[in-house]
Amino acid sequence: MLISIITINYNNLQGLKSTMNSVFEQSYKDVEYIIIDGSSTDGSKDFIESKKESLYYWVSEKDGGIYDAMNKGIEKATGDYFLFLNSGDWLVDNFVIEKFVNFKPVEDIVYGDHFVDLNKKTLRKYMPKKMTIGTALTSTINHQSIFYSFRVFINNRYSLDHEILADWVLTNNAIIFNENTTRYIDLVICYYDINGVSSDFILRHLERNRYLKDHFDPLFLNLLKDYKRLHKKHETLQRKSLVKAVLWIHQLKVQLSHYFKK
């Protein structure tokens, strides 16, 4: 199975080094690595060129933004699955790609979890284990944690009408309108740079609302709000039940310890 990894970069040399090194160190070697640089001026181009023997394709030229750069990468990719790993993000260990391949994926969209650093703590962000229309529209799968089959891109590209949410739009269109198949795998794939472009929550909210209004009936959107509210309530009840179970187990352990001390 051939894996295409596409990295886009613009003036982020240090982040680029971390990203590229995490790819080069992978145990699985059937990988074609593609780097699209937006004509950086911070030394990124020289660093990429110094590693060109390990790259399938690279270019450093001006582009129309992050999604234009990703589309350029898609045009060059020939793999069975594509992974988009932006500069500043890196694969969580040297065996991620090998582990992914060992899951023997056949689905169109295969996704896992990711790590983020928040308040100097590394947190694992768990993705929905089942993808429905409701979860697709009310949650966001981390883009760098998705392996896309080449089939997703046969007639699709990232929309240049969205500044930071075109990946969410493409994924939703694939799931909802194109009926591409999905699968969650219990695997942490990458460390995600939370300071990246798509961490702009206000713009993300505006682009999400625009997409929903453009594609769905107001009645459906009202139902979607109810779904989101009920889903949160269900999660809260689940958490409360889990806390009760943990407390019960703790109390049982205390009682048993007293019993066996007698």
Secondary structure, DSSP 8 states (H G I E B T S, - for coil): --EEEEEEESS-HHHHHHHHHHHHT-S---EEEEEEE---SSSHHHHHHHTGGG-SEEEE---SSHHHHHHHHHHH---SEEEE--TT-EESSTTHHHHHHHT---SSEEEEEEEEEETTEEEEE---SS--HHHHHHS---GGGEEEEGGGGSS----TT-SS-HHHHHHHIIIIIS---EEEEEEEEEE--TTSGGG-HHHHHHHHHHHHHHHS-HHHHHHHHHHHHHHHHHHHHHHHHHHHHHHHHHHHHHHHHHHHH-
